[in-house]
Amino acid sequence: MSNKVLVVGPLRCGVHKVSSVKLAAASVALALLIACAAEVAFLFSTTFMMGRIPMYDEFATRDFSRWNGLAKQVCCNAAAVVVDAPNWNSKSAVRFEINFHDPLVKGSHRSEFRLKATEFHQLYEYGFKIFVPPDWQSDQNEVVVMQMHNVPDIWKGEWGLAPPLELSLLNDTWVLRTARGRVPTWVDQRGGIRTDVPWSQPFERGKWSSWSFRTRWSLDGDGIVEVEKDGDLIFQRRGANCYDNLLAPYFKFGVYTPSWKYLSAPPEIKTRKMFFTDVFARALKS
């Protein structure tokens, strides 16, 4: 009797151990499968299901027929509305507006439209006209109005990064920011990212300004970034200008205040609005 007990006991233990190993392996495999599927879905939507290129919209149709649902990152209908363009007769514009108490969009306070991801080594041109309201009040919370945002390689363990090119308002100043380099990953936590502010200038309230951005995204010497304001070249860089991602950056515009989500109390200025028209994007011959 005692021998049977000694034999059967260990065998049962062994069965439980084998089952636990199989269950753990299956769980890991399932998690990897789900992660891969999520990555494929993310890359597919970023490449094919966002706003298209070429694009031109002066919002004369008084709607957003050129922008599908995934291209609009807004919390609610009031966050993006077509209106009569301020100080411009017989012209339409989109008014982007965010309020501190609105629901978060993509984890932050934003009302933006975006286009699809682009290709490396291809020359693109983007642009718009933007109107800063005459009653605009400045503070220390930066308001981003344009981003050339990277597409993170989630499968490599990437997290949020500064856009390779960004235009914002801070205090009473236009601020142009750039970022580029090797992205930290699971394997290499250090990476090698460089950020800078190559241009800034006081802005005028109650006035339209025209902007154009020419980019050829590259990690090599053929990279190009050129920015014009009201027809004047204000910034130019040749050479490496982005991150080592699988897909090249995409264009976004609107109103975005990244610092709001870190505030422990509402800011003094709780609402931000901005007007855009004549938005365009196109690929150019190199």
C-alpha positions, -999 to +999 in steps of 0.1 A: +000+000+000+028+024+009+046+017-023+015+026-043+012+059-025+049+067-032+045+060-069+012+076-076+020+108-057+050+119-077+033+110-110+004+133-102+029+161-094+047+155-127+014+158-146+006+191-128+041+204-136+038+195-173+004+211-175+016+243-159+045+245-183+022+240-213-002+265-200+025+291-195+039+285-230+004+288-245-002+320-226+031+335-239+023+324-274-012+339-272+002+372-258+027+374-287+000+366-312-023+394-298+007+418-298+016+410-334-021+413-345-024+447-327+009+459-344-003+449-378-037+466-373-019+498-361+005+499-391-023+491-415-046+519-402-017+544-401-007+536-437-041+532-454-070+545-433-060+580-423-064+613-443-050+608-478-023+625-499-027+645-521-050+666-500-064+701-504-092+715-483-105+751-479-136+738-462-158+754-489-182+725-487-188+734-450-182+699-438-154+674-433-161+651-462-124+648-471-116+635-436-127+600-425-134+591-389-099+578-381-083+610-394-102+631-369-089+630-333-116+650-316-136+644-284-170+657-297-187+677-324-179+711-310-142+703-310-139+708-348-165+730-366-165+747-400-172+785-396-168+817-416-131+825-416-124+854-393-113+887-410-117+871-444-149+877-465-165+847-483-140+822-469-145+791-447-122+777-421-122+750-395-122+760-359-105+736-335-113+741-299-104+722-267-116+727-231-097+715-201-128+696-189-134+678-222-127+640-223-092+631-233-084+620-268-055+596-274-045+602-238-043+639-239-062+672-245-063+676-283-085+684-313-065+675-344-068+661-380-041+638-393-029+623-426-015+589-433+022+579-427+046+587-455+076+572-472+113+577-465+134+595-492+102+610-508+098+647-510+066+661-496+051+696-492+024+705-466+008+738-457-020+758-442-032+792-432-037+798-395-054+825-376-046+833-339-077+849-323-074+885-312-083+876-276-056+849-273-041+848-238-007+834-234+007+812-206+033+786-199+013+758-213+025+752-249-001+749-276+009+727-305-007+736-338+013+713-362+032+681-358+051+658-382+047+629-358+067+597-359+050+563-361+063+544-331+076+508-336+056+494-307+071+459-314+105+473-304+091+487-271+090+524-282+071+550-261+061+586-268+087+607-285+090+643-295+078+649-331+106+652-357+090+686-366+066+707-345+051+742-346+036+756-314+027+788-295+044+794-261+039+826-242+038+852-271+060+833-295+059+809-324+083+780-316+097+755-341+111+723-326+129+694-342+140+659-331+159+631-347+181+601-340+182+565-329+152+555-308+156+536-274+142+501-276+139+470-254+174+460-266+191+494-264+177+516-237+201+545-245+194+553-281+206+586-293+180+613-298+188+650-305+162+678-300+165+715-305+146+748-311+160+762-343+136+791-347+112+812-327+095+846-333+067+867-316+033+860-332+005+885-340-030+881-328-060+887-351-040+880-383-037+851-408-003+837-415+007+812-442+029+782-436+045+756-458+067+726-448+089+706-473+102+674-460+122+644-472+125+621-442+158+603-440+184+590-416+210+599-442+224+629-460+195+632-485+171+644-457+155+678-462+134+701-439+124+735-451+099+758-434+084+790-449+062+816-431+044+841-453+066+832-482+099+837-463+123+808-456+127+807-418+144+773-414+163+748-435+182+716-426+199+690-448+208+656-436+194+632-410+161+645-397+139+618-381+139+585-362+148+550-373+112+538-375+096+514-399+073+542-413+081+578-420+063+606-401+028+618-407+012+653-407-012+666-380-027+700-374-051+715-349-049+723-312-030+702-287-018+710-252+004+682-239+011+698-205-026+700-194-028+663-185+000+667-159-017+696-141-030+689-106-055+719-109-072+735-139-051+761-157-062+798-156-069+796-193-091+766-197-101+769-234-080+771-266-092+777-301-075+782-335-086+786-371-072+769-402-079+769-439-062+761-472-048+729-458-028+709-483-004+680-487+013+666-518+042+645-529+068+663-550+093+651-576+127+650-561 
